[in-house]
Amino acid sequence: MPLPIFNPFHWGYHGTIEQVSNPNGTVALTLKDEKEPVELRDFVSREIPDLKDKAKFEVNPLLFTGYLQTLYLGGADFSKSFPVYYGREIVKFSDGGICTADWVMKSWNSKYSANAGSFKADEQATHPENWPRLHPRTRFLEDSEREDVHNSEKPLVVVLHGLAGGSHEPIIRSLTQDLSNVSDRKFDVVVLNCRGCARSKITTRKLFYAVFTSDIREFIAREKARHPSRKIYAVGFSFGATMLGHYLGEEGEKAPIEAASFLCNPWDLYQSALKMNQDWWSRNLFSKNIAQFLTRLVKVNIKELEFKEGDVKPAEPASLEHPSFCVFTSENLRKARDFGSTAEFDNLFTAPCLGFDNAMDYYKACGSIHQLPNIKVPSLIINSKDDPVVGEDSIPYKCAKESKNLVLCVSDLGGHLAFLDKKYNSWATAKIATFFDKFEELVQ
C-alpha cells in the first residue's frame, strides 16, 4: 500500500487547464445572431476564456493540495457564505416514493433580510407534521408560492448534489447563488434532493444508487410537461453527476435538456474506488466519512427501510431492473456502524441490493463512463487531477476525444468539488454559471 505522502507534482496554487475534445470537431451550435454555427469547444473557449486550453487560474495559497482543498470545503464554517433561501416542495413519484425539490427563492433575500423573525414564523407555519427541522434559510412553500413557482416559464437549471449532500452544501449554495444572480435573474434554479437526503423523508423501501435515474426522469418530465417550450439545463456534482450521466445516456437524443455540466464526476467508479482504497489519505480522510454518512442515512430511515423477519421476499432475484431491499435489516445496520470505507458499505448494502456479488463488481458495471458515448446533449465536464475522491485514472480523456458532444476541462489543482480561491469562493461554480448563462443568451 502506498505510503501516506503528498505528491509534490500536485502542490501549489497556480493552476492550468487542459481542454480535451474530439480532434475531428465537436457539435455545431446554432447561434441567435450569427449566420455561421460555432463548435461547442470554440464556444466554451470564446465565452469562458478561463476554460480554454492552457488557461491559468489560482486557488487559495493556503490550500495548496487537493486534500487541503477538499478538507476545507467539508470542514470550514460557510454558514454566512452563499446566503441562499430555498422554498421546499415535496415531490411524489409513480412508485409511491418521494424526494424534495428546493427552489431558490431570490425574492426572499429582501423579504427576510430586514426581519429574520418573520422567516422563523413563516417556517413554523409551513412546516409539515413529523418532518425533521430543515437547514438554515430553508422552509416549505405555501400553496400560493408553490403555484407561482410552477407558473414560471423562465429557463430552469436542475442541480443534482453529491453522495453525502443536498441543497445545504456550501458548494451547492455557491452554484445556486451564482446562477440566481446571472443576467438579471434569468434562471429559475432548483436542487433535487435524493430520497432521504437534506432532511427529507422516505416512504418506500428504496434509496438511490449510481444508475438510479427514475426520479430525475420523472421530475424533468413533469417540468417539461408543465411548460413544453421552457428550456431546461442540468448540472451534477460528484455522485449526482454520475446519476445525471446515466440519465442523459439513457435518454440519448430524446433528452429534454439544452446543455449539461458535470463537476468532479467519478466517471469510472471502479478506478475511483481503487483511489479511495489504496491512497492512505483518501481512505482515512474521505472514504470513512462517506461510509458513516451512508450508514447514518440508513439508520435515520430504518423504520421505513427495515426488512423484518417474516416479511415476504421478492419473487425475482435482485438485479438492476428489480432491486431487492432485503438487505436493510437491523443486524446489517449494526455491522455498518464500524465501517471504515465506502466499499464496505456497498459490499453489505448496495451490491447485493442490485444483484452484484461485491462492491467492485457494482463499481465496474455502474460507472457513468459507460454512458458517455450515448450523451447527445452539449456538455461541459470539469475534473481535477488532484481530486482525492475521484482520482486521475477516472477522468474520461478517451471518451472526450471520441464524442462530439463533450468538452472536458481538466485542472491540475482544485481537489474534490472545491476549487477555492483566495476569498474561499469556488472558481468552478462561477464557470458553470457562466456556461449556462452564455448558452441561454447566445444559442438558438
SEDOZA-436976 format. One line per field, with one value per residue (C-alpha): residue number from 1; residue in three letters; x, y, z. Coordinates in steps of 0.001 Angstrom, whole numbers, plus 500000, padded with zeros to 6 digits. Layout:
k <- NUM; ...
r <- Ala; ...
xx <- X; ...
yy <- Y; ...
zz <- Z; ...
This chain:
k <- 1; 2; 3; 4; 5; 6; 7; 8; 9; 10; 11; 12; 13; 14; 15; 16; 17; 18; 19; 20; 21; 22; 23; 24; 25; 26; 27; 28; 29; 30; 31; 32; 33; 34; 35; 36; 37; 38; 39; 40; 41; 42; 43; 44; 45; 46; 47; 48; 49; 50; 51; 52; 53; 54; 55; 56; 57; 58; 59; 60; 61; 62; 63; 64; 65; 66; 67; 68; 69; 70; 71; 72; 73; 74; 75; 76; 77; 78; 79; 80; 81; 82; 83; 84; 85; 86; 87; 88; 89; 90; 91; 92; 93; 94; 95; 96; 97; 98; 99; 100; 101; 102; 103; 104; 105; 106; 107; 108; 109; 110; 111; 112; 113; 114; 115; 116; 117; 118; 119; 120; 121; 122; 123; 124; 125; 126; 127; 128; 129; 130; 131; 132; 133; 134; 135; 136; 137; 138; 139; 140; 141; 142; 143; 144; 145; 146; 147; 148; 149; 150; 151; 152; 153; 154; 155; 156; 157; 158; 159; 160; 161; 162; 163; 164; 165; 166; 167; 168; 169; 170; 171; 172; 173; 174; 175; 176; 177; 178; 179; 180; 181; 182; 183; 184; 185; 186; 187; 188; 189; 190; 191; 192; 193; 194; 195; 196; 197; 198; 199; 200; 201; 202; 203; 204; 205; 206; 207; 208; 209; 210; 211; 212; 213; 214; 215; 216; 217; 218; 219; 220; 221; 222; 223; 224; 225; 226; 227; 228; 229; 230; 231; 232; 233; 234; 235; 236; 237; 238; 239; 240; 241; 242; 243; 244; 245; 246; 247; 248; 249; 250; 251; 252; 253; 254; 255; 256; 257; 258; 259; 260; 261; 262; 263; 264; 265; 266; 267; 268; 269; 270; 271; 272; 273; 274; 275; 276; 277; 278; 279; 280; 281; 282; 283; 284; 285; 286; 287; 288; 289; 290; 291; 292; 293; 294; 295; 296; 297; 298; 299; 300; 301; 302; 303; 304; 305; 306; 307; 308; 309; 310; 311; 312; 313; 314; 315; 316; 317; 318; 319; 320; 321; 322; 323; 324; 325; 326; 327; 328; 329; 330; 331; 332; 333; 334; 335; 336; 337; 338; 339; 340; 341; 342; 343; 344; 345; 346; 347; 348; 349; 350; 351; 352; 353; 354; 355; 356; 357; 358; 359; 360; 361; 362; 363; 364; 365; 366; 367; 368; 369; 370; 371; 372; 373; 374; 375; 376; 377; 378; 379; 380; 381; 382; 383; 384; 385; 386; 387; 388; 389; 390; 391; 392; 393; 394; 395; 396; 397; 398; 399; 400; 401; 402; 403; 404; 405; 406; 407; 408; 409; 410; 411; 412; 413; 414; 415; 416; 417; 418; 419; 420; 421; 422; 423; 424; 425; 426; 427; 428; 429; 430; 431; 432; 433; 434; 435; 436; 437; 438; 439; 440; 441; 442; 443; 444
r <- Met; Pro; Leu; Pro; Ile; Phe; Asn; Pro; Phe; His; Trp; Gly; Tyr; His; Gly; Thr; Ile; Glu; Gln; Val; Ser; Asn; Pro; Asn; Gly; Thr; Val; Ala; Leu; Thr; Leu; Lys; Asp; Glu; Lys; Glu; Pro; Val; Glu; Leu; Arg; Asp; Phe; Val; Ser; Arg; Glu; Ile; Pro; Asp; Leu; Lys; Asp; Lys; Ala; Lys; Phe; Glu; Val; Asn; Pro; Leu; Leu; Phe; Thr; Gly; Tyr; Leu; Gln; Thr; Leu; Tyr; Leu; Gly; Gly; Ala; Asp; Phe; Ser; Lys; Ser; Phe; Pro; Val; Tyr; Tyr; Gly; Arg; Glu; Ile; Val; Lys; Phe; Ser; Asp; Gly; Gly; Ile; Cys; Thr; Ala; Asp; Trp; Val; Met; Lys; Ser; Trp; Asn; Ser; Lys; Tyr; Ser; Ala; Asn; Ala; Gly; Ser; Phe; Lys; Ala; Asp; Glu; Gln; Ala; Thr; His; Pro; Glu; Asn; Trp; Pro; Arg; Leu; His; Pro; Arg; Thr; Arg; Phe; Leu; Glu; Asp; Ser; Glu; Arg; Glu; Asp; Val; His; Asn; Ser; Glu; Lys; Pro; Leu; Val; Val; Val; Leu; His; Gly; Leu; Ala; Gly; Gly; Ser; His; Glu; Pro; Ile; Ile; Arg; Ser; Leu; Thr; Gln; Asp; Leu; Ser; Asn; Val; Ser; Asp; Arg; Lys; Phe; Asp; Val; Val; Val; Leu; Asn; Cys; Arg; Gly; Cys; Ala; Arg; Ser; Lys; Ile; Thr; Thr; Arg; Lys; Leu; Phe; Tyr; Ala; Val; Phe; Thr; Ser; Asp; Ile; Arg; Glu; Phe; Ile; Ala; Arg; Glu; Lys; Ala; Arg; His; Pro; Ser; Arg; Lys; Ile; Tyr; Ala; Val; Gly; Phe; Ser; Phe; Gly; Ala; Thr; Met; Leu; Gly; His; Tyr; Leu; Gly; Glu; Glu; Gly; Glu; Lys; Ala; Pro; Ile; Glu; Ala; Ala; Ser; Phe; Leu; Cys; Asn; Pro; Trp; Asp; Leu; Tyr; Gln; Ser; Ala; Leu; Lys; Met; Asn; Gln; Asp; Trp; Trp; Ser; Arg; Asn; Leu; Phe; Ser; Lys; Asn; Ile; Ala; Gln; Phe; Leu; Thr; Arg; Leu; Val; Lys; Val; Asn; Ile; Lys; Glu; Leu; Glu; Phe; Lys; Glu; Gly; Asp; Val; Lys; Pro; Ala; Glu; Pro; Ala; Ser; Leu; Glu; His; Pro; Ser; Phe; Cys; Val; Phe; Thr; Ser; Glu; Asn; Leu; Arg; Lys; Ala; Arg; Asp; Phe; Gly; Ser; Thr; Ala; Glu; Phe; Asp; Asn; Leu; Phe; Thr; Ala; Pro; Cys; Leu; Gly; Phe; Asp; Asn; Ala; Met; Asp; Tyr; Tyr; Lys; Ala; Cys; Gly; Ser; Ile; His; Gln; Leu; Pro; Asn; Ile; Lys; Val; Pro; Ser; Leu; Ile; Ile; Asn; Ser; Lys; Asp; Asp; Pro; Val; Val; Gly; Glu; Asp; Ser; Ile; Pro; Tyr; Lys; Cys; Ala; Lys; Glu; Ser; Lys; Asn; Leu; Val; Leu; Cys; Val; Ser; Asp; Leu; Gly; Gly; His; Leu; Ala; Phe; Leu; Asp; Lys; Lys; Tyr; Asn; Ser; Trp; Ala; Thr; Ala; Lys; Ile; Ala; Thr; Phe; Phe; Asp; Lys; Phe; Glu; Glu; Leu; Val; Gln
xx <- 500000; 501396; 502948; 500940; 502839; 501734; 502511; 504760; 503604; 500125; 501259; 500831; 498257; 498934; 496716; 496498; 493575; 493906; 490967; 490189; 487719; 487250; 490112; 487698; 485363; 482547; 478837; 477931; 475800; 473425; 473672; 470851; 472640; 475288; 474929; 477678; 477374; 480141; 481594; 480988; 484704; 485132; 482032; 483470; 486885; 485396; 482712; 484577; 488232; 489256; 488438; 490357; 493357; 496394; 494377; 495768; 493956; 494776; 493464; 493975; 497715; 496916; 495031; 497824; 496830; 493632; 493455; 493522; 491034; 488619; 489046; 488467; 485323; 483924; 485029; 485135; 482313; 480489; 477286; 477491; 478649; 476300; 473118; 470626; 466983; 465166; 461468; 460889; 458426; 457659; 457835; 455807; 456809; 454915; 456350; 454975; 458316; 459084; 462009; 462242; 462897; 464450; 463704; 465949; 463710; 465649; 462831; 463134; 466536; 464918; 461780; 463645; 466936; 465437; 463299; 464773; 461963; 459392; 461234; 461098; 457374; 456762; 458957; 456892; 453613; 454524; 456339; 454511; 453896; 456542; 459125; 462656; 463789; 465247; 468620; 469038; 467187; 465031; 461299; 458357; 456495; 452988; 450380; 450387; 454176; 454313; 451797; 453970; 456988; 455054; 453730; 457148; 458408; 461961; 464669; 465271; 468531; 468188; 471021; 471940; 474040; 476751; 476539; 476686; 474917; 471933; 470884; 472513; 476073; 478372; 479374; 475715; 474806; 477788; 476417; 472772; 473767; 475881; 473054; 470372; 472480; 473485; 471973; 469214; 467959; 467238; 467074; 464851; 467081; 466085; 468065; 466575; 467467; 467814; 465472; 466307; 468847; 468882; 466490; 463972; 461869; 461423; 458156; 459233; 461984; 464059; 467048; 469319; 472357; 474588; 472167; 469012; 467586; 463825; 463402; 465431; 463470; 460067; 460924; 462313; 459409; 456993; 458657; 458780; 455117; 454131; 455766; 456783; 458661; 460679; 464404; 465878; 469550; 471114; 474279; 475582; 478108; 480162; 477703; 474891; 476936; 477128; 473337; 472998; 475413; 473349; 470111; 471428; 472992; 469777; 467744; 470186; 468676; 465381; 466832; 464794; 467937; 469549; 473004; 474591; 477603; 479441; 481727; 484105; 482181; 483800; 483180; 484837; 483577; 485974; 489053; 487751; 487211; 490817; 491917; 489837; 491048; 494741; 495513; 496100; 494805; 491740; 490800; 491248; 490076; 487195; 486077; 485335; 483310; 481188; 480547; 479475; 477080; 475509; 475153; 473508; 471140; 470023; 469758; 467576; 465241; 465363; 461700; 460670; 463517; 463724; 463140; 461952; 461816; 458665; 458476; 457936; 460975; 460558; 459989; 462559; 466283; 467947; 469114; 469444; 465953; 464499; 466422; 465867; 465953; 466005; 469491; 468092; 467946; 468737; 471535; 473221; 472827; 474700; 477515; 477738; 478418; 482072; 482679; 485773; 485248; 482588; 483370; 482411; 479016; 478463; 479561; 476895; 474055; 474303; 475895; 473546; 470574; 471351; 472355; 476148; 478495; 480519; 481157; 483882; 481564; 478964; 481550; 482762; 479233; 477707; 480182; 478637; 481650; 479694; 477012; 479325; 479191; 475384; 475192; 473917; 473461; 476214; 478109; 480855; 482916; 485279; 487590; 490758; 493862; 494409; 490878; 491349; 487915; 487772; 491435; 493084; 492516; 488760; 488911; 487421; 490136; 489488; 485715; 486081; 488267; 485682; 482453; 481277; 479079; 481643; 484259; 486452; 488379; 490965; 492695; 495809; 494516; 491170; 490510; 487062; 484381; 486355; 488494; 488553; 490212; 491811; 488400; 487290; 484836; 484592; 486318; 484473; 480866; 481344; 482457; 479463; 477101; 478735; 478406; 474642; 474283; 476054; 474335; 470910; 471867; 473532; 472454; 469266
yy <- 500000; 503460; 505406; 508390; 511102; 514033; 514068; 517130; 517411; 518280; 521052; 524739; 527411; 528323; 526029; 525234; 523983; 521178; 521241; 517903; 517330; 515418; 516344; 515924; 518567; 518980; 519560; 522741; 525194; 527488; 530982; 533507; 536443; 534787; 533170; 530623; 527942; 527585; 524351; 523554; 523625; 527017; 528299; 527272; 528798; 532037; 532633; 531200; 532029; 530692; 527206; 527360; 525101; 526197; 528877; 529804; 530200; 530461; 528648; 529685; 529531; 528087; 525201; 524050; 520395; 518638; 517109; 520525; 521987; 519112; 519090; 522827; 522678; 519907; 521223; 525022; 527261; 528505; 529311; 533001; 532416; 531983; 533061; 531377; 530986; 527822; 527039; 523311; 521220; 517560; 515666; 512464; 509713; 506983; 504218; 505840; 507328; 510978; 513351; 517104; 519915; 523053; 526081; 529138; 531983; 535092; 537401; 536134; 537801; 541220; 539900; 538382; 540307; 543079; 540812; 537422; 536778; 536749; 533888; 531849; 532488; 531506; 528438; 527251; 527958; 525941; 523009; 519671; 517484; 514844; 516272; 516982; 520549; 521928; 523548; 527323; 529595; 526698; 526344; 524672; 526627; 527891; 526783; 530182; 530251; 526753; 527820; 530818; 528534; 526166; 529010; 530476; 529968; 531143; 528737; 526196; 524789; 521476; 520801; 517286; 517073; 514673; 511413; 512917; 516159; 518221; 521798; 522928; 522048; 525091; 524093; 523687; 527043; 528576; 527494; 528276; 531752; 532268; 531044; 533127; 536268; 535991; 538304; 539843; 536563; 534921; 531386; 529505; 527188; 524026; 521429; 517938; 516249; 512481; 510338; 510654; 513456; 517067; 516155; 514611; 511584; 508358; 506480; 503265; 500651; 502411; 504724; 505685; 504278; 505093; 504055; 505241; 507677; 507354; 510273; 512594; 511433; 511918; 515323; 516734; 515258; 516940; 520309; 519933; 518938; 521955; 524345; 522470; 525434; 526071; 525373; 523091; 522741; 520258; 520103; 517272; 517311; 514182; 511266; 513480; 513861; 510069; 509795; 512672; 510934; 507763; 509681; 511613; 508478; 506513; 509309; 509935; 512147; 512301; 514107; 517310; 519138; 522046; 521679; 519961; 520282; 517771; 518740; 516158; 513138; 509793; 508613; 505243; 504152; 501208; 503407; 505894; 503034; 501943; 505504; 505617; 502202; 502428; 506069; 506391; 509967; 509326; 506213; 507711; 511263; 510775; 507180; 506610; 509816; 508903; 505423; 506973; 509330; 506470; 504410; 507349; 507720; 504114; 504477; 507596; 505901; 502339; 502451; 502733; 500666; 497774; 494270; 492310; 488625; 487238; 489843; 488329; 488442; 489459; 486533; 487821; 487721; 491072; 492934; 496464; 496109; 494620; 495864; 493921; 495874; 492861; 493911; 496720; 494807; 495864; 493280; 494761; 498252; 497173; 495789; 499034; 501190; 500154; 500536; 502453; 502680; 503265; 499872; 498103; 499814; 498931; 495330; 494927; 497009; 498367; 495429; 492651; 495007; 495231; 491614; 492029; 489767; 492624; 496356; 496141; 494335; 497071; 499789; 498130; 497853; 501134; 503896; 506595; 506329; 503535; 506052; 508831; 507777; 507967; 511522; 513744; 516946; 519608; 519054; 520784; 518482; 519753; 517377; 517893; 515714; 516164; 515075; 512705; 511123; 510666; 510070; 510927; 507458; 508040; 511145; 510275; 511539; 508862; 509343; 513113; 512643; 510353; 512265; 515366; 516469; 516861; 519381; 518114; 520686; 519121; 521208; 520207; 521764; 522070; 518913; 517347; 519936; 522722; 524942; 527542; 530857; 533460; 534549; 530937; 531169; 528370; 529122; 526213; 527110; 530561; 528938; 526593; 529511; 531410; 528381; 528183; 531967; 532243; 529158; 530605; 534049; 533050; 529584; 529201
zz <- 500000; 499092; 501937; 503271; 501414; 499290; 495569; 495076; 491465; 492753; 495103; 494500; 493800; 490163; 488133; 484420; 482337; 479817; 477420; 475759; 472911; 469682; 467309; 464370; 465757; 468253; 467806; 465921; 467887; 466025; 467477; 467591; 465970; 463808; 460402; 460930; 463631; 466195; 467562; 471215; 472062; 470390; 472169; 475543; 474793; 473475; 476079; 479080; 478366; 481777; 480426; 477165; 476741; 478798; 480632; 484050; 487347; 491042; 494093; 497696; 498526; 501962; 500358; 498097; 497625; 496641; 500118; 501797; 499330; 499926; 503705; 503952; 501825; 504026; 507405; 507387; 508553; 505452; 507359; 506480; 502915; 499954; 501829; 499517; 500520; 499459; 499239; 499647; 497677; 498332; 495026; 494704; 492278; 490482; 492700; 495848; 496849; 497492; 497444; 497919; 495484; 496966; 494785; 495024; 496216; 495283; 496364; 499930; 500348; 500561; 502276; 505202; 505377; 507476; 509626; 510425; 512867; 510096; 508394; 511583; 511882; 508254; 508695; 511650; 509880; 506782; 508400; 507950; 510969; 511762; 509361; 510601; 511056; 507825; 507241; 507697; 505232; 504023; 504603; 502909; 500256; 500868; 498323; 496594; 496482; 495005; 492373; 491468; 491123; 488872; 486711; 485972; 482431; 482982; 481818; 484560; 485941; 487794; 490264; 491456; 494620; 495727; 497673; 501147; 500446; 499444; 498792; 502039; 500980; 500583; 497039; 496020; 497557; 495776; 492402; 493145; 494274; 491143; 488905; 490591; 490158; 486492; 483877; 485959; 487438; 484120; 485572; 487926; 489960; 491822; 493755; 493519; 496815; 496648; 498702; 502379; 501857; 503104; 505917; 503587; 504460; 502560; 502131; 500388; 500729; 498142; 498371; 495460; 493695; 490729; 487985; 489748; 487204; 487519; 489943; 487717; 484668; 486273; 487730; 484485; 482510; 484924; 484490; 480706; 480529; 482593; 480081; 476899; 475395; 478537; 478293; 480936; 481875; 484303; 486389; 488550; 491375; 492133; 492625; 491340; 488170; 487943; 488047; 485567; 483200; 483311; 482758; 479757; 478268; 478644; 477078; 474223; 471541; 473461; 476476; 477079; 478221; 476347; 477914; 480891; 483137; 485318; 488209; 489695; 488471; 489393; 485832; 486332; 489740; 489813; 489318; 491884; 494338; 493842; 494571; 497752; 498920; 498035; 498822; 502581; 502764; 500617; 502582; 506041; 505409; 502978; 502393; 506068; 506324; 503307; 504744; 508041; 506253; 504309; 507472; 509210; 506237; 506671; 510444; 510258; 507793; 509145; 510204; 506555; 505088; 507519; 506199; 509212; 509927; 508357; 505589; 502149; 499879; 496222; 493865; 491366; 492131; 492808; 489704; 488340; 486881; 490075; 493130; 496330; 499561; 501843; 502973; 505133; 508404; 511952; 512037; 508956; 510375; 513494; 511328; 509366; 512410; 512412; 508671; 507665; 503911; 501287; 499734; 502980; 502915; 499268; 499885; 502532; 501112; 497567; 495707; 496918; 496570; 492830; 492306; 492395; 494333; 495767; 495633; 492991; 490572; 491201; 490524; 487315; 485930; 487073; 486306; 484109; 481809; 480092; 479113; 477909; 474219; 474390; 475757; 472940; 474950; 474692; 477919; 479866; 482100; 484807; 486682; 488673; 488593; 492338; 493298; 496279; 495803; 492015; 491137; 487829; 486321; 486397; 484162; 480719; 478363; 475748; 475683; 475366; 472296; 470690; 471382; 469541; 472442; 475220; 476225; 479054; 481098; 483386; 486036; 487911; 491157; 492899; 494913; 495055; 494261; 495925; 493626; 496411; 495579; 497857; 499123; 499649; 496770; 494236; 490952; 489296; 490118; 488586; 485315; 485271; 485868; 483002; 480708; 481239; 481095; 477742; 476340; 477131; 475851; 472585; 471444; 469447
